[in-house]
């Protein structure tokens, strides 16, 4: 019920924005929403999926003053995500806890997110509604390192448009220091800055869909050939893991969730292509985000053999939804037309976060929501461990 209320509150703000009502205060809606999300994600307490892993990592990491000896360095740099390692080591030295890390990472994430939406989006509150639905629970409330990496990548897109390769690379390296998967984004500079004709995009979409429908296996073979050439690089090891581990190699099943995703991909892509000339005029960044959307389609359909890898990459590319869908709404001037497109966006958003806001059994680790300040102040007993174990059993 808690998350449903937050969802409906953001929907209410987005409707006011779409209808151009309450102009005097609507400019404060995005900041208000981000402060709400910061208070939820930044002060979460034993809520979500990955908090136990992050807590364990914090406890086993040495404080930064031990970096001068070999054992200390080994304990600090326990993963290739050196930026995150240095952050938790420094916080530990200063007397902070894992809760301090949750708040700092959430704060930095939302600063980058706000600066990006301000530049790219035609409907900032609507963008945050989509962000909440697609990424908030999976990343901000769980995989926070990738959440920060994603927000840095989001910010870096402006430098792709400006053709500033150096600044883009530096930001991606910063993102990768918090989550290794961001290294894979380096190639995006050369892909998404190009202009592709409408016919080429349609052809690519059809071919990608056919690869999934016909179950054409190709990626596993490519990984086996490519990974040895990359040597000991961290993502080479990860690529081999995804190609050989049975759990990671679970193919994308054709279930109701997949069918709904295919429906939204086909319908959204059709709208974007149909209105492409107008959208290009309205937003100078449109084609960059359209190319990112095409890359998202590629990861969903063409990487069907490895769902975990596909979903991890697709999270970065979901940024395109955050910009493109509000762009469709604000393309129109009549409120009736805007509401029609907003209804479609609302359906997409609701479908994307339905298990979390309706308290599905498979999301039990997220509800009831536990706030660190409240639980500490009133000395409440956490049920985080129990619920996390229950969710693990349900998802087996």
Secondary structure, DSSP 8 states (H G I E B T S, - for coil): -HHHHHHHHHHHHHHHHHTT-SHHHHTTHHHHHHHHHHHHHHTB-S-SSSHHHHHHHHHHS--GGGTTSHHHHHHH--SS-HHHHHHHHHHHHTT--HHHHHHHHHHHHHHHHHHHHHHH-SSHHHHHHHHIIIIIIIIITT-HHHHHHHHHHHHHHHHHHTT-HHHHHHHHHHHHTT-GGGGGGGGHHHHTTS---HHHHHHHHHHHHHHHHTT---HHHHHHHHGGGGTT-HHHHHHHHHHH-TTTT-----SHHHHHHHHHHHHHHHHHHHTHHHHHHH-TTHHHHHHHHHHHHHHHHTTTT-HHHHHHHHHHHTHHHHHHHHHHHTT--SHHHHHHHHHHHHHHHHHHHHHHHTT-GGGGGGSS--BHHHHHHTT----HHHHHHHHHHHT-
